Amino acid sequence: MSTSAPPPTLRPTDPLDPIDRSDRRRWLQLILGVVLFLVAEVVMGAVSVLASVLAGGDVADGPMPWAFLLGAVIAAAIGVGGFLLIVGPVGRSPGLALRGRGKLAELVVGLIIGAVLISLSVALIALLGGYRFTGIAASPQLLAPLAIGIGAGFVEEIFFRGILLRLIDAWMGSWGALVLTSLVFGLIHLTNDGASPASALGLVVEAGILLGAAYLLTRRLWLAIGIHIAWNTVQAGVFSSVVSGTGRQNGLLIADIDGPTWLTGGSMGIEGSLVTVLVGLAAGVVMLVLAMRRGRMLGPVGRRAKDGISG
């Protein structure tokens, strides 16, 4: 029998604990998170337009793809830096939302999951006659789809999951936070061109639950960021579909997308299809089941008997 001391276990307030919810100043974090989200969005648009103008582009034609990508990368950097300041000096560094070992692996897994899910959705839509491949583009536009993926993947995930879901999780518990943030995520996208109550509900069920479950499963942002980046980039850059809030993209594949709105997604693009909604929901449910088995679905902070986390 060994006489050495047993290895130390993680305590609820240990900074290495991914479900540490001992942070402070949550209302201030929320306010600063809203400001950060707005600033990142404005900077992304401003940099895209300014860079295009300086390069001699016509603003009426929209930002140049490379300028759009530059704006998205800068906005992502602002989002990451601002988030670390909010959860660090303000919130006293709770959990491992962007830190810790394995973050690159989670990002890569997320990229794979996002690409597979949107590809599976297109394959099913094609089998049902809503997507018909007609050729490969000689000069596909890939920078704009990548910008759409990076911009939304970082800026939206940092706000909706890193700020909103994380804080509401402490106030209401994991299930309440998942429902509320999914609803807010869908309502925000009602402002996009071509959006409708039905398409917003689809995003609630599809992306809100999927991305929220990805965060709750890992208690970090990298898996959700990877899914979001690949979902948008592959949807636009490979399958030439509209991404919610953007126009039709000229991606790698030339395709005829035609059929009823419930199948093709209409003006919302492939992600508005009922098929894609069900695929995203199924993946989200699987992640939630895994999260429950791993003890990641918690009650409000303060319920010591339920989750062992003090507030």
N, C-alpha and C positions, 0 to 999 in steps of 0.2 A: 504494500500500500504506500502510495506517495505521501510524503509529509509536506510537499510544497503547497503554498497557498493557491486556492482556485483562482482562475483568471477573473479580472473584474468584469462585471456586467454593466451594460448601459443603463444609466438612470434616466428617468423621464426628462430631466433638465440637462442631461449631458449634451454638449454641443455636437457630439458625433451621432446623436439619436435623430434619425430622419423624421420622427413624429413628435419631436419636441415642440410643444405649443405654449411655452412659457414666456412668449414675447410680451412686450408692453406697448402702450400708446397706440392701440389698434385703430382708434378713430383717426388719429393723425396719420397713421400709415395709409388708411383708406383715402383720405383727402389728397395726400401726396401721390398716391397711386393714380388717382383720376387725373391730376395735373401732369404726371409723367406720361400717361397714355396720350393725352391731348397734345403735349409738346412733341412727343415722338411722331405722331401722325402729321402735325403741321410741318415739322422739320423734313419729314420724308417728302411731302408734296413740294415744299419750297425749294429744297435742294434739287429735286428732279426738274422742276421748271427752270430754275436759275441756271443750272448746268447746261440745259438744252439751249437756252437763250444765248449764253456765252459762247456756245459752239455754233451759233448761227441757225439754230432750228426755229421752226414756226410754232409758237405756243398753241395756235389753233389746232395743230395736228397732234397735240399731246406731247409729253416728254419723250425724248429719245430713249430707246431701251437701255443703253448703258448708263444714262443719267438716272433713269428710274431705279436701276440696280444700285447705283451709288447712293441714292437717297434712302433706299431700303436698308443697306448695310449701315449707314450712319444712324438711322433710326433704331436699328437693332442694337448698336453699340450704346446709344443713349438709354435704351430700355434696360439693358443689362447693368450698366453703370448706375443708373438711377435706382433700380431694384435693390442692388447690393447696398446702396446708401440707406434705403428705406428700411430694409430688414436688419441692417447692421447698427449704425449709430442710433437710429430711431427705435427699432424694434428689439434691439439687443441680440441680433443674430440668431433667430430661432430656426432650428432644423437645418436641412441640407438642400434647400430649394434649388440652388445652382452649384453647390459645392460637393466635395466628397469623392470617393473613389467610384469608378464605374460610369461616370457621366458620359464619356465618349461612347461606351458600349450602349448605353440607353439611347443616346442620340441616333446611333447607327440602326439599332433595332426599330426605333420609331420611324426612321426614314424607310426602312424595309416594309414595315406594317402599313404605312400610309400609301406607298406605291402599290403594294399588293391589293389593298382594299379598293382603291380607285380603279385598278386594272380589272379586278374581279367584277366590279360593278359594270364597267364598260362591256366586258365579255357577256355578262348576263343580258344587258340591254341589247347588245348585238344579236344574241340568240332570239330575242323577242322582236327583232326587226327594227329597232329604233336607232341603231348605229351601223353604218355600212362603210367599211374601209375601201377607199378607191385609189390610193397611191401613197407615195412617200414624197414629201415636199423637198424640192431641190435646194431651197434656202430657208429652212425653218427658223423661226424667231424664238430663241431660247432664253435670251437675257430678260425679257419682260416677264415670262412665266417664273423664272428664278427669283426675280424681284418681288413678284406677288407672293411667292412662297416664303421668302426670308422675311419680308416686311410683316406679313400676318403671323408667321410662325413665331417670331420673337415678340413683337409688340403686343399682339392680342393675347398670346399665352402668358406673358409676364403680367398683364393686367387681369385677365379673366380668371386664370388659374393661380398665378403667383401672388396676386394681391387679393382679389375678390373671393375666390374659393377658399384660399387659405385662412382669411380672416373670418368669413362666415362659418367655416368649419369649426373654428374655436368658439364662436357665439352660439351656433345652432346645432352643431354636430354634422357629420359627414353627409348624411342623407339629405338633410335640409339644405346644406350648402350646394350639393350637386343639383338638386331641383331648381333652386333659386338662380344659381349662376347659369344654368342651361337656359332658363326662361329669359334672362337678361341678354344672353348671347344671341338668342333668336330675335328678340325685340330690336336690338341694336342693328341687326342686318335688315330690318324692315326699311331702313333709310336707303338701301342700295337700289339701283335702277332695276326695274323689273320684279322687285320683291312683292310678295303678297302675304296675307296672314297664313295661307297654307304653306308657302315656302319657308316662312319664318318658323312655323311649327316643325317642319321637316328638319331644319337646322337644330332646333331644340333637341329633337329625338336622336338625330344623326350625329352631329358634331359636338353639341353641348355635352351629351352623355359620354360619348367616346373619349373626348379630350379630358373631361373631368375625371373619368374613370382612370385614364392614363396617369394623371397626377396623383390621385388617391392611392393607386397601386404602388407607386414608387415613392410618393411624398417628395418628388422632385419634378422639375419642369422639362428635363431633357427628352423624355419619352414623348410627351405631348408636343413639344416643339418639333421634334423629328417627324411625327405623324402629320402635323399641320403643314410643314414645309413641303414634304413629299406629296401630300394630298393635292395642294394647290399647284405645285410645279408640274407634276405628272399630268394632272387633269388638263392644264393649259398647254404645256410644252410638248407633250407626247400626243395626247388625244384631241388637241385643238378645240377644246371646249371653253365656253364662257366660265369664268369663276365669279361667284357672287360679288357684284360691285364692279366688275370689269367687263370689257367688251369681248367679242369673239377673238380668240388667239390663233395665230398661224403657226401651229406646232409641227412636230415631226410627221404626223400622219394626216393625210388628206382624207376627209370622211364626209359622208352625207348623214347628217343627224336629223331625222325626220320621224314624226309619229306623234301620238297624243302626249300632252304635257306631263301626265303622270308617269310616262315611260322615259321621255327624253329630258325632262326638267324644264323645257321651254326656255324662257329668257334667263332663268337662273342657272342654266347649264346642267351638266350631268349630275352635279351634287344635289340638284333639286328633284331628281328622279326618285320615285317611290322605291325603286330597286336599290339605289344607293343609300337611301334612308334606312332600309331594312338591313343592308350589309353593315353599315356603320353601327346601327343599334345592336346587332348580334355581336360584333366585336367588343362594343362597350359593355355588354352584359357579361361576356367572358371575363373581361378585366375586373369587373365589379365582383364577380364570384371569387376570383383569385385574391382580390383585395380583402374580402371578408374572411377567407381562409387564412390569410396572413395577419389578421387582426388590425388591418389598416382603416376600417370603417369605425369611427369613434363617435362618442357622444360629445356634448358641449364640454368645454373646459370647466373643471370644478367638480365633475362627477367622478370622484376618486374610485368609487366602487366599480364603475363601469369601465373606465379606460386608464386609470392610474395616473392621469396627468393633472397636475395642479395648475390653478390659474393665478 
